[in-house]
Amino acid sequence: MLTTPSNTATATLTPPSGASSPIPTENHALASLRVLVSVAQADGALAPQEHMSLENAFAGLSMPADVTPKSLLVEKIDLDAQLRLFTTPETRESIYQSALGMVHVDGVCTPGEQKRLDHIRTTLQISDEKASLTRRVLGEAKDAVLPSSIQKVDDSARRTTEIDADTLKYSVISGALGAFPIPGLAIATDLAVVGVQLKLVRDIGQRWGHQVDKQAAVSLLGGLGLGTGARIAVTNLAKLIPAWGSLVGASTSFATTWALGKIANKYFEGGMKADLANLKGDFKAAQIEGRQAYESNKALVESKQKQNETTFRSLGTDLSAGRITQQAYTARVEQMA
């Protein structure tokens, strides 16, 4: 049955003395998703928006034949049984960061969700320092929509050229960024990619003459299944799972940003009147095009990675140490595009 955290002291989980650090398995993969579902269920049944967000985030992941995104969302989950599977600091930190990110990226944390997060933190022995760092980065990321001051472009040929150039450069930096997760704070790179994608949406909108505020850009990403707390949480977790690792590599980061640029262009061309549900189907087709574009531009992505490797690592160190904010981190990444 679903385990509800109590107010009593929680037994912490300690790996046996001398235990090795196992490579996460299929069981770990499913357990990580069940932890997210348990947090989402903290206040009872999933709201329709939560259900859709998680189902979209789980779609495409490799799962056993008898498990589907839909079936996961209606399971009665024993949270402690799932948490017991994670015995290394790396996996524990990633689980906690993902659960915290899923809740805080999309809005306000409810008392029930906070109680569940506190239980996960205590059980997985997440230090005050690590917890505070993650909360700080997530809080700063909410304001990481970078400013734009681009004038409307009336000449259609010039507008197309400029939008294509924006789409390529932001796809390249997204792909390059995916190769350099920050040790102990990998979710920060996922947040930065979302910040870059929001900047791309705003830039394209302004080239069409639309003043795109933060909420409009966030709504477009959310309608396409991007930038949501659930998507960021799953992307962060996938870095630990060999079967899912390819989902969050350079190629997918590139392809997703590329597809977003194509769909954003179509959306603003139509005066922001298109149904986002219909655009979602177009987005999937654009992702296929984006993967092909990645193969054509793979050398460019690798060159960008090599060119900025030292800076990526330095920025990650500064972010973890609190010398820069997540917003400043994202801005510096965008400047490298």
Beta strands, then each sheet from edge to edge (+ up, - down):
end
